[in-house]
Amino acid sequence: MTQARIRWPGTPLPRSFFRRDARTVGPELLNKVLASADGRAGRIVEVEAYVGAIDPAAHTFRGKTPRNATMFGPPGHLYVYFTYGMHWCSNAVCGDRDGSGVLIRALEPLKGIERMREARPKARKERELCSGPARLTQAMGITGQHDGIDLVRARDGFTILDDGMLAPESVPGCARIGIREGTDLLWRWFVAGNAHVSRP
């Protein structure tokens, strides 16, 4: 695992930020910065909350398994899972070891854009680099080896930073994307008008 400090203006979010209900953390993650030790960084512009045993769309709805164990661990860690047999997706673990987390759905690229392009050569426009949970993990270089890393320590390759930009004041929730259950739960939030938000 990478042991290097993240070099990007801002302060890593503290453990207490994540040790709250994912539905509270989700909208407050908007406009924070996901940064990597290799110089890539993007502003979080879209998220979804998944809330353990009360959420039929959550991986953790039916309890702890080897695959989802990270979601039952300490808050402030990164849960990375493989989906559709081809893509990685990443979540910030929230709550108090209750299987809750926030899926990071889209980023606005800020730094290391050329490296993102190398990782996603089929992206025709900059807005296609990180506009979706699988796209952003590819662009940022997040894979299964990063499952369980500590975002708060900021020494395991990735962190989430507060660089002073506030979350939008009023962010209405809307339906989450790509799920079959829990479609009535309005636990998706995004920065209105941002071109990097993913398309349903």
C-alpha positions in Angstrom: 0.0 0.0 0.0 1.2 3.5 -0.8 2.7 5.3 2.2 2.9 8.9 1.1 1.3 12.1 2.0 -1.4 13.6 -0.2 -0.1 16.9 -1.7 -3.2 19.0 -2.3 -4.4 22.1 -0.5 -6.9 21.3 2.2 -7.4 19.3 5.4 -8.4 15.6 5.5 -11.9 15.2 6.8 -11.8 13.9 10.4 -13.2 10.6 11.6 -16.0 12.5 13.3 -17.2 13.7 9.9 -17.8 10.1 8.8 -19.1 8.8 12.1 -22.6 10.1 11.3 -25.6 8.9 9.4 -24.7 8.4 5.7 -27.8 10.5 4.8 -26.2 13.4 6.6 -22.7 12.8 5.3 -23.8 12.4 1.7 -24.9 16.0 0.9 -22.0 17.4 3.0 -19.5 15.5 0.9 -20.4 17.6 -2.1 -17.6 20.0 -3.1 -15.1 18.1 -1.0 -12.0 16.9 -2.9 -11.0 13.2 -3.5 -7.2 13.3 -3.9 -4.5 10.7 -4.5 -0.9 10.5 -3.6 0.1 10.4 -7.3 -1.3 13.9 -7.9 -4.8 13.2 -9.2 -7.7 15.1 -7.6 -11.3 15.8 -8.3 -14.1 17.7 -6.6 -17.0 15.5 -5.5 -20.2 16.6 -7.3 -22.5 13.6 -6.9 -23.1 11.0 -4.2 -25.5 8.4 -3.0 -26.1 7.1 0.5 -26.6 3.4 1.4 -27.9 2.7 4.9 -27.3 -0.9 6.0 -30.1 -2.9 7.4 -32.9 -0.4 6.5 -31.9 -0.1 2.9 -32.7 -3.0 0.5 -30.4 -1.6 -2.1 -27.3 -1.7 0.2 -24.7 -4.5 -0.1 -25.0 -4.8 3.6 -28.8 -5.1 3.8 -28.5 -8.9 4.7 -25.5 -8.6 7.0 -21.8 -8.9 6.9 -20.0 -11.0 4.4 -16.3 -11.2 3.3 -17.1 -8.9 0.4 -18.7 -6.1 2.3 -16.8 -6.4 5.6 -15.2 -3.0 5.2 -18.6 -1.4 5.5 -18.9 -2.8 9.0 -15.6 -1.4 10.0 -14.5 2.0 11.3 -15.9 5.1 9.6 -13.6 7.1 7.3 -12.3 4.0 5.4 -12.8 3.3 1.7 -15.0 0.5 0.6 -14.3 -0.7 -2.9 -16.3 -3.3 -4.7 -16.4 -4.9 -8.1 -19.6 -4.7 -10.1 -21.0 -6.1 -13.4 -17.9 -8.2 -13.7 -15.8 -5.3 -15.0 -16.0 -2.1 -12.8 -14.8 -0.9 -9.4 -16.8 1.5 -7.4 -15.8 3.4 -4.2 -17.6 4.4 -1.0 -16.7 6.3 2.1 -17.7 4.2 5.1 -20.0 6.1 7.5 -21.9 5.6 10.7 -20.8 3.4 13.5 -19.9 0.0 12.1 -23.5 -0.5 10.9 -22.9 -1.2 7.2 -23.5 2.4 6.0 -21.6 4.4 3.4 -21.7 7.0 0.7 -21.1 6.0 -2.9 -19.0 8.6 -4.7 -20.7 8.9 -8.1 -19.0 11.7 -9.9 -16.0 14.1 -9.7 -15.1 17.3 -11.4 -11.4 16.8 -12.4 -9.0 19.3 -10.8 -5.5 18.0 -11.1 -3.6 15.2 -12.8 -6.0 15.3 -15.7 -3.5 14.0 -18.2 -3.0 10.9 -16.0 -6.8 10.5 -15.9 -6.9 10.7 -19.7 -4.2 7.9 -19.9 -6.4 5.8 -17.6 -9.5 6.5 -19.6 -8.3 6.8 -23.2 -11.8 6.3 -24.6 -13.1 9.5 -22.9 -13.7 12.0 -25.6 -14.4 15.0 -23.4 -13.1 16.0 -19.9 -16.6 15.7 -18.5 -16.5 12.0 -19.4 -13.4 11.3 -17.3 -15.2 11.0 -13.9 -18.9 11.3 -14.6 -20.0 8.0 -13.0 -18.8 5.8 -10.2 -16.9 3.3 -12.4 -15.4 6.1 -14.6 -14.0 8.0 -11.6 -12.4 4.9 -10.0 -10.7 4.2 -13.3 -9.6 7.8 -13.8 -8.3 8.0 -10.2 -6.6 4.6 -10.2 -8.8 3.1 -7.5 -9.0 -0.7 -7.5 -9.8 -3.6 -5.2 -6.4 -3.3 -3.5 -7.6 0.0 -2.0 -10.6 -1.6 -0.2 -10.3 -0.8 3.5 -7.7 2.0 3.3 -8.0 4.8 5.8 -9.1 8.1 4.2 -8.6 10.0 7.4 -4.9 9.0 7.9 -4.3 10.3 4.3 -1.2 8.0 4.0 -2.7 5.0 2.1 -2.9 6.6 -1.3 -6.2 8.4 -1.1 -8.0 10.9 1.1 -11.0 13.3 1.1 -10.1 16.9 1.8 -11.9 20.1 2.8 -10.3 22.8 0.7 -12.6 25.5 1.9 -15.4 25.2 -0.7 -18.7 24.8 1.0 -21.3 22.3 0.1 -24.4 23.7 -1.7 -26.8 25.2 0.9 -29.9 23.4 -0.3 -29.6 20.1 -2.0 -32.8 18.2 -2.5 -32.5 14.4 -2.6 -33.5 12.4 -5.6 -33.8 8.7 -6.6 -30.6 6.7 -6.8 -29.4 5.3 -10.1 -29.0 1.7 -11.3 -30.9 -0.1 -8.4 -34.0 -2.2 -8.4 -34.9 -2.0 -4.8 -35.2 1.1 -2.6 -36.1 3.2 -5.6 -38.4 5.3 -3.4 -35.6 6.5 -1.2 -34.3 9.9 -2.3 -30.7 9.5 -1.2 -28.9 10.8 -4.2 -27.5 14.3 -4.2 -25.5 16.3 -6.7 -24.3 19.8 -7.5 -26.9 21.4 -9.7 -25.7 22.6 -13.0 -22.3 20.9 -12.8 -21.4 19.4 -16.1 -19.6 16.5 -14.5 -22.6 15.0 -12.8 -23.4 11.5 -14.3 -26.3 10.9 -16.5 -29.1 8.5 -15.4 
